[in-house]
């Protein structure tokens, strides 16, 4: 009776909130924008993974001849990286504008182009790099350098500024949050004006291919000038570029907060909680998962490619590497101890999909959805796996995730590939599966007793 009251309370208070979140048009557009970049992002990720296999792994074992022999392929992968992950903010903001336009039922191509142009407006046109000098320069040399446009020095440090280009560090993962803010701002203005018919009217005889771009001129003009004015005023008032301020005040602190154990655990539990009610937890949590942890993943991949220290401990792929296959532990417990004929039959049908991280046959067939008997382990197993994996990573026992691995990669291999071929990730994955099995085991036996009593 108590369990039934609990279920009724959850369905009455939690389920409606989850449904509203999952259907909110702007969150759906944000989720679909990340999904839309996947073909290019995944290609870039594969290029980084291949270079890890051809450069970093041979380097660990002194097999540098492998790298030398395949240097031509390493160079090709570097080119693929430059056309994918290195410009990921540009790709994302176009996808975002297109999906916002879709949600407002207006012209998608123009929406994407407006968002892209607005983002380019907001990031300025110069790149500054600081270099520490080995020795102090003389006064004459210092004065001479300061007379050269784009160069500035105090004798100890050299500041180089290049104008007239899109700064590379602004269009990579560093620009994600600005792309989200400016993309929403410009695209919503554009879409609302389009829906209000603030457009240039052309005769019906004009072909649609010509008429459609003309319709977008006035809304696009207002949207881009709104961003331009905002960027100009912000720069004059603060003395900073908008994108630098967003990165410093919003993106860096938020990503820092996301790296805490409690934040990681909360995301894992909430995702499972939504799944328990039959709502796709991945879709509901996608804005957080990709907008925060996904950005951390891209930053780690960029640092890995540049052989720099990894900035983040936990990423979106960390969940897939060490947490989301808790259902495999359930199936192992069923095969091991269960005498429940229904459970065993579903386990036989579901084991192959689960080996490729497709858990829906078990979630809906067993079911675990709205099943009070499995509610506790359904949340507890991923929570424990998250805890063990998080602290194993933070203590340096396992390398942080640096590779974007496809979500259908089988468990154990998933973590191995995602960590750049760290063999200790295999051990951690096996430990996680064992823990999930032990957690589910008493509840599987409880299901046997329930079937016997019936």
Phi, psi and omega per residue, in radians:
X1 nan -0.745 3.123
X2 -1.098 -0.707 3.124
X3 -1.130 -0.617 3.118
X4 -1.176 -0.688 3.086
X5 -1.099 -0.712 3.121
X6 -1.084 -0.777 3.135
X7 -1.091 -0.733 3.133
X8 -1.098 -0.713 3.130
X9 -1.106 -0.783 -3.115
X10 -1.125 -0.736 -3.129
X11 -1.183 -0.566 -3.103
X12 -1.375 -0.649 -2.998
X13 -1.836 -0.621 -3.060
X14 -1.606 -0.740 -3.050
X15 -1.035 -0.813 3.137
X16 -1.059 -0.649 3.122
X17 -1.130 -0.776 -3.139
X18 -1.087 -0.708 3.135
X19 -1.116 -0.761 3.139
X20 -1.106 -0.726 3.111
X21 -1.093 -0.761 -3.108
X22 -1.178 -0.350 -3.077
X23 -1.886 -0.055 -3.113
X24 -1.112 2.179 -2.935
X25 -1.058 -0.682 -3.094
X26 -1.282 -0.629 3.079
X27 -1.205 -0.629 3.080
X28 -1.130 -0.738 3.120
X29 -1.098 -0.720 3.119
X30 -1.108 -0.781 3.115
X31 -1.058 -0.833 -3.104
X32 -1.178 -0.469 3.099
X33 -1.151 -0.752 3.080
X34 -1.117 -0.751 3.128
X35 -1.091 -0.649 -3.108
X36 -1.101 -0.474 -3.140
X37 -1.483 -0.087 -2.991
X38 -1.024 -0.697 -3.129
X39 -1.002 -0.747 -3.128
X40 -1.338 -0.767 -3.127
X41 -1.089 -0.727 -3.133
X42 -1.175 -0.637 3.084
X43 -1.097 -0.778 3.081
X44 -1.098 -0.643 3.129
X45 -1.139 -0.705 3.110
X46 -1.122 -0.670 3.111
X47 -1.080 -0.742 3.113
X48 -1.150 -0.710 -3.141
X49 -1.128 -0.719 3.116
X50 -1.119 -0.697 3.108
X51 -1.180 -0.570 3.051
X52 -1.093 -0.683 -3.135
X53 -1.236 -0.575 -3.074
X54 -1.607 -0.348 -3.072
X55 -2.019 -1.008 -2.995
X56 -1.267 -0.767 -3.137
X57 -1.131 -0.849 3.088
X58 -1.044 -0.597 -3.126
X59 -1.124 -0.567 3.129
X60 -1.141 -0.512 -3.056
X61 -1.952 0.215 3.111
X62 1.232 0.359 -3.109
X63 -1.701 0.954 -3.061
X64 -1.156 -0.299 3.120
X65 -1.105 -0.480 3.104
X66 -1.140 -0.785 3.125
X67 -1.088 -0.770 -3.120
X68 -1.106 -0.686 -3.109
X69 -1.188 -0.604 -3.097
X70 -1.880 0.447 -3.130
X71 -1.032 -0.606 3.120
X72 -1.057 -0.672 3.136
X73 -1.301 -0.610 3.058
X74 -1.060 -0.733 3.129
X75 -1.124 -0.680 3.089
X76 -1.105 -0.764 3.118
X77 -1.089 -0.612 3.078
X78 -1.119 -0.648 3.088
X79 -1.148 -0.713 3.103
X80 -1.089 -0.705 3.093
X81 -1.043 -0.758 -3.126
X82 -1.101 -0.512 -3.125
X83 -1.656 0.141 -3.100
X84 -2.348 -1.469 -3.067
X85 -1.178 -0.546 -3.120
X86 -1.209 -0.331 3.123
X87 -2.148 0.534 -2.974
X88 -1.100 -0.553 3.132
X89 -1.166 -0.629 3.084
X90 -1.141 -0.758 3.125
X91 -1.094 -0.779 -3.077
X92 -1.146 -0.776 -3.042
X93 -1.174 -0.586 3.046
X94 -1.129 -0.778 3.112
X95 -1.078 -0.700 3.139
X96 -1.109 -0.838 3.134
X97 -1.043 -0.693 3.130
X98 -1.134 -0.727 -3.116
X99 -1.305 -0.538 3.034
X100 -1.160 -0.755 3.091
X101 -1.052 -0.673 3.083
X102 -1.071 -0.747 -3.113
X103 -1.164 -0.436 3.105
X104 -1.689 0.112 3.127
X105 0.982 0.779 3.078
X106 -2.217 -3.011 -2.937
X107 -1.235 2.042 -2.958
X108 -1.285 -0.730 -3.103
X109 -1.082 -0.806 3.123
X110 -1.106 -0.682 3.108
X111 -1.043 -0.748 3.106
X112 -1.147 -0.740 -3.134
X113 -1.167 -0.674 3.109
X114 -1.101 -0.774 3.123
X115 -1.093 -0.733 3.139
X116 -1.116 -0.805 3.133
X117 -1.119 -0.700 3.140
X118 -1.101 -0.705 3.126
X119 -1.130 -0.740 3.110
X120 -1.073 -0.624 3.099
X121 -1.121 -0.682 -2.994
X122 -1.339 -0.289 -3.010
X123 -1.756 0.077 3.112
X124 1.311 -2.989 -3.071
X125 -2.404 0.459 -3.141
X126 -2.364 2.686 3.105
X127 -2.207 2.257 -3.118
X128 -2.053 2.333 3.125
X129 -2.312 2.350 -3.124
X130 -1.845 2.393 3.121
X131 -2.215 2.351 3.063
X132 -1.540 2.218 -3.091
X133 -1.454 2.561 -3.118
X134 -1.175 -0.587 -3.141
X135 -2.471 2.720 -3.092
X136 -1.238 2.357 -3.141
X137 -1.407 2.664 3.072
X138 -1.221 2.864 -3.133
X139 -1.071 -0.721 -3.125
X140 -1.117 -0.773 3.119
X141 -1.139 -0.707 3.124
X142 -1.057 -0.802 -3.140
X143 -1.134 -0.652 3.138
X144 -1.142 -0.756 3.141
X145 -1.127 -0.704 -3.094
X146 -1.168 -0.265 3.100
X147 -1.465 -0.212 -3.123
X148 -1.530 2.255 -3.130
X149 -1.064 2.248 3.106
X150 1.599 -0.110 3.123
X151 -2.045 2.442 3.121
X152 -2.641 2.381 -3.131
X153 -2.584 2.622 3.029
X154 -1.849 0.192 -3.106
X155 1.713 -0.454 3.139
X156 -1.875 -0.528 -3.105
X157 -2.273 2.548 3.107
X158 -1.986 2.204 -3.136
X159 -1.909 2.072 -3.108
X160 -1.925 2.189 3.134
X161 -2.121 2.181 3.115
X162 -1.970 2.184 -3.101
X163 -1.794 2.816 3.009
X164 1.445 0.460 3.103
X165 -2.580 2.912 3.043
X166 -1.467 2.035 -3.101
X167 -1.061 2.233 -3.091
X168 -1.076 -0.621 -3.105
X169 -1.328 -0.150 3.124
X170 -1.638 -0.340 -3.083
X171 -1.821 0.096 3.032
X172 -1.639 -2.634 -3.091
X173 -1.110 -0.410 -3.139
X174 -1.047 -0.498 -3.062
X175 -1.621 0.088 -3.030
X176 -1.010 -0.887 -3.043
X177 -1.153 -0.684 3.064
X178 -1.119 -0.679 3.100
X179 -1.068 -0.687 3.114
X180 -1.142 -0.846 -3.079
X181 -1.157 -0.910 -3.108
X182 -1.209 -0.644 3.116
X183 -1.061 -0.804 3.084
X184 -1.110 -0.809 -3.077
X185 -1.020 -0.935 -3.091
X186 -1.212 -0.742 -3.066
X187 -1.190 -0.687 -3.141
X188 -1.172 -0.717 3.049
X189 -1.018 -0.849 -3.130
X190 -1.027 -0.853 -3.069
X191 -1.165 -0.716 -3.137
X192 -1.149 -0.684 3.114
X193 -1.225 -0.618 3.068
X194 -1.099 -0.747 -3.133
X195 -1.255 -0.359 3.047
X196 -1.520 0.028 3.110
X197 1.110 0.633 2.987
X198 -1.431 1.199 -2.986
X199 -2.299 2.863 3.045
X200 -1.462 2.164 -3.108
X201 -1.536 2.252 3.091
X202 -2.056 2.698 3.114
X203 -1.026 2.667 -3.134
X204 -1.107 -0.331 -3.115
X205 -1.330 -0.236 3.141
X206 -1.269 2.286 -3.134
X207 -1.049 2.527 -3.133
X208 -0.970 -0.608 -3.120
X209 -1.078 -0.480 3.110
X210 -1.628 -0.679 -3.052
X211 -1.197 -0.672 -3.056
X212 -1.058 -0.830 3.095
X213 -1.074 -0.605 3.125
X214 -1.134 -0.625 3.119
X215 -1.060 -0.530 -3.046
X216 -1.545 -0.047 -3.022
X217 -1.118 -0.917 -3.087
X218 -1.151 -0.872 3.076
X219 -1.026 -0.693 3.127
X220 -1.158 -0.708 3.109
X221 -1.034 -0.833 -3.113
X222 -1.167 -0.730 -3.119
X223 -1.104 -0.803 -3.096
X224 -1.227 -0.680 3.101
X225 -1.197 -0.537 3.075
X226 -1.104 -0.747 3.113
X227 -1.186 -0.731 3.139
X228 -1.069 -0.791 3.123
X229 -1.123 -0.760 3.120
X230 -1.047 -0.799 -3.133
X231 -1.112 -0.753 -3.119
X232 -1.115 -0.841 -3.125
X233 -1.103 -0.749 -3.133
X234 -1.059 -0.753 -3.129
X235 -1.146 -0.690 -3.125
X236 -1.222 -0.669 -3.082
X237 -1.324 -0.751 -3.029
X238 -1.728 -0.352 -3.052
X239 1.326 0.173 -3.130
X240 -2.139 2.682 2.947
X241 -1.258 2.532 -3.131
X242 -0.997 -0.732 -3.075
X243 -1.164 -0.618 3.098
X244 -1.181 -0.688 3.131
X245 -1.156 -0.770 3.129
X246 -1.080 -0.736 -3.137
X247 -1.121 -0.719 -3.075
X248 -1.330 -0.721 -3.001
X249 -1.618 -0.551 -3.061
X250 -1.938 -0.989 -2.977
X251 -1.165 -0.884 -3.095
X252 -1.093 -0.840 3.119
X253 -1.103 -0.706 -3.110
X254 -1.165 -0.727 3.088
X255 -1.145 -0.606 3.079
X256 -1.115 -0.742 3.105
X257 -1.128 -0.609 -3.112
X258 -1.143 -0.334 -3.069
X259 -1.505 -0.052 3.099
X260 -1.285 2.678 -3.132
X261 -1.051 -0.751 -3.097
X262 -1.121 -0.663 3.118
X263 -1.143 -0.783 3.133
X264 -1.105 -0.769 3.141
X265 -1.118 -0.719 -3.129
X266 -1.085 -0.745 3.124
X267 -1.089 -0.757 3.141
X268 -1.098 -0.783 -3.103
X269 -1.201 -0.750 3.138
X270 -1.108 -0.708 3.114
X271 -1.047 -0.778 3.109
X272 -1.152 -0.656 -3.132
X273 -1.091 -0.741 3.096
X274 -1.118 -0.729 3.113
X275 -1.065 -0.628 -3.114
X276 -1.043 -0.562 3.128
X277 -1.594 0.210 3.080
X278 1.434 0.161 3.113
X279 -1.722 2.368 -3.098
X280 -1.109 1.761 -3.089
X281 -1.028 -0.634 3.123
X282 -1.094 -0.683 3.131
X283 -1.219 -0.740 -3.117
X284 -1.134 -0.721 -3.076
X285 -1.569 0.027 -3.069
X286 -0.993 -0.740 3.124
X287 -1.004 -0.668 3.100
X288 -1.356 -0.783 -3.073
X289 -1.059 -0.777 -3.110
X290 -1.582 -0.656 -3.098
X291 -1.220 -0.407 -3.137
X292 -2.020 -1.129 -3.083
X293 -1.241 -0.510 3.073
X294 -1.186 -0.649 3.075
X295 -1.140 -0.692 3.086
X296 -1.070 -0.666 3.115
X297 -1.093 -0.832 -3.138
X298 -1.063 -0.721 3.119
X299 -1.091 -0.714 3.096
X300 -1.134 -0.685 3.132
X301 -1.138 -0.719 3.116
X302 -1.125 -0.746 3.120
X303 -1.130 -0.708 3.121
X304 -1.092 -0.760 3.122
X305 -1.084 -0.641 -3.113
X306 -1.573 0.056 -3.130
X307 1.005 0.751 3.100
X308 -1.925 2.843 3.091
X309 -1.006 2.457 -3.117
X310 -1.304 2.262 -3.066
X311 -1.380 -0.417 -2.996
X312 -2.256 2.548 -3.098
X313 -1.475 -0.686 -2.995
X314 -2.263 2.354 -3.105
X315 -2.266 3.130 3.127
X316 -1.088 -0.636 -3.120
X317 -1.326 -0.304 3.066
X318 -1.062 -0.636 3.105
X319 -1.111 -0.792 3.126
X320 -1.160 -0.576 -3.093
X321 -1.243 -0.602 -2.961
X322 -2.309 -0.053 -3.007
X323 -2.207 -0.848 -2.881
X324 -1.213 -0.144 3.124
X325 -1.671 0.502 3.095
X326 -1.044 -0.490 3.123
X327 -1.050 -0.496 3.098
X328 -1.090 -0.647 3.076
X329 -1.094 -0.658 3.081
X330 -1.073 -0.789 -3.106
X331 -1.183 -0.658 3.091
X332 -1.096 -0.731 3.112
X333 -1.086 -0.673 3.128
X334 -1.152 -0.852 3.136
X335 -1.093 -0.561 -3.046
X336 -1.340 -0.810 -2.954
X337 -2.213 -0.363 -2.969
X338 -1.266 2.438 2.993
X339 -1.953 0.091 3.122
X340 -1.285 1.979 -3.031
X341 -1.071 -0.691 -3.140
X342 -1.143 -0.795 3.136
X343 -1.042 -0.755 -3.099
X344 -1.184 -0.633 3.132
X345 -1.180 -0.768 3.106
X346 -1.127 -0.672 3.128
X347 -1.082 -0.707 3.112
X348 -1.105 -0.709 -3.128
X349 -1.302 -0.509 -3.018
X350 -1.652 -0.223 -3.007
X351 -1.109 -0.707 -3.128
X352 -1.156 -0.854 3.083
X353 -1.047 -0.683 -3.120
X354 -1.121 -0.558 3.096
X355 -1.131 -0.266 3.056
X356 -2.028 0.466 3.042
X357 1.089 0.543 3.039
X358 -1.894 1.701 -2.993
X359 -1.691 -0.066 -3.053
X360 -1.036 -0.675 3.112
X361 -1.002 -0.627 3.120
X362 -1.409 -0.751 -3.096
X363 -1.038 -0.725 -3.106
X364 -1.708 -0.331 -3.088
X365 -1.585 -0.533 -3.091
X366 -1.187 -0.846 -0.202
X367 -1.674 2.857 2.896
X368 -1.674 -0.349 3.093
X369 -1.124 2.212 3.085
X370 0.940 0.569 3.112
X371 -1.829 1.775 -3.084
X372 -1.008 -0.531 -3.103
X373 -1.123 -0.603 -3.074
X374 -1.815 0.102 -3.080
X375 -1.045 -0.828 -3.076
X376 -1.101 -0.939 -3.135
X377 -1.179 -0.479 -3.141
X378 -1.084 -0.597 3.072
X379 -1.613 -0.636 -3.027
X380 -1.233 -0.739 -3.084
X381 -1.045 -0.900 3.083
X382 -1.085 -0.592 3.125
X383 -1.108 -0.763 3.129
X384 -1.183 -0.738 3.117
X385 -1.084 -0.693 3.087
X386 -1.093 -0.785 -3.116
X387 -1.067 -0.884 -3.112
X388 -1.094 -0.778 -3.084
X389 -1.206 -0.683 -3.136
X390 -1.077 -0.855 -3.082
X391 -1.302 -0.487 3.031
X392 -1.127 -0.654 3.105
X393 -1.274 -0.786 -3.089
X394 -1.154 -0.508 3.122
X395 -1.476 -0.036 3.110
X396 1.425 0.193 3.111
X397 -1.266 -0.497 3.111
X398 -2.332 2.481 3.135
X399 -1.193 2.534 3.047
X400 -1.094 2.753 3.129
X401 -1.219 2.276 3.141
X402 -2.247 -0.003 -3.068
X403 -2.191 2.483 3.093
X404 -1.616 1.711 -3.056
X405 -1.674 2.449 3.117
X406 -1.016 2.472 -2.991
X407 -1.193 -0.236 3.118
X408 -1.593 0.132 3.061
X409 -1.131 2.282 -3.110
X410 -1.042 2.591 3.054
X411 -0.922 2.720 -3.072
X412 1.363 -0.992 3.058
X413 -1.134 -0.560 -3.117
X414 -0.965 -0.959 -3.127
X415 -1.164 -0.626 -3.138
X416 -1.069 -0.834 3.137
X417 -1.248 -0.703 -3.045
X418 -1.154 -0.509 -3.134
X419 -1.585 0.230 -3.122
X420 1.260 0.682 3.067
X421 1.218 0.751 3.029
X422 -1.504 1.999 -3.060
X423 -1.122 -0.413 3.137
X424 -1.203 -0.354 3.079
X425 -1.163 -0.507 3.088
X426 -1.123 -0.790 3.132
X427 -1.098 -0.774 3.130
X428 -1.065 -0.721 3.130
X429 -1.094 -0.742 3.114
X430 -1.143 -0.676 3.081
X431 -1.097 -0.741 3.135
X432 -1.086 -0.749 3.121
X433 -1.112 -0.731 3.111
X434 -1.057 -0.784 -3.129
X435 -1.107 -0.746 3.116
X436 -1.078 -0.710 3.131
X437 -1.095 -0.805 -3.128
X438 -1.123 -0.651 -3.141
X439 -1.193 -0.707 -3.107
X440 -1.330 -0.455 -2.964
X441 -0.954 -0.895 -3.119
X442 -1.103 -0.523 -3.139
X443 -1.355 -0.528 3.026
X444 -1.152 -0.738 3.080
X445 -1.122 -0.622 3.093
X446 -1.104 -0.611 3.085
X447 -1.160 -0.609 3.056
X448 -1.068 -0.797 -3.135
X449 -1.099 -0.694 -3.130
X450 -1.121 -0.736 3.141
X451 -1.158 -0.704 3.131
X452 -1.079 -0.746 3.138
X453 -1.132 -0.627 3.106
X454 -1.163 nan nan
